[in-house]
Amino acid sequence: MLVNARVQRVEPGVLRVAFKGKEGVDSLPFGLCVWSTGVGPQPLAQDLIAQLPDTQTNKRAIVTDQWLRVKGLPNVFAAGDCATIELPHLLQCVVHGVPPMRGRVAGPHSPGPGAP
């Protein structure tokens, strides 16, 4: 896996790559090339995030509550790749306590209701 790299060209059996902070292009031979690129927000999502700087703290996705309401616009909903659900940080759970569990906690092999 390569990070901080920009593919310049893909040729049969050779990848031409420029690395961030390094001049020139490196040649990397390969047998199989699996290429995954970064994903950025669409202009509509970027614009919405920019208009709500006090509530939209994630620059890569629209922040929503657990009901998918956009933080800062409670009558607007966002879902899918453009959105992220705000979750409490682990430290907040430790400091303020974890909410009480509703029901019994069980794994995937739980015997079900009524079992001892």
Order of alpha helices (4+ residues) and beta strands (2+ residues): beta-beta-beta-alpha-beta-beta-beta-beta-alpha
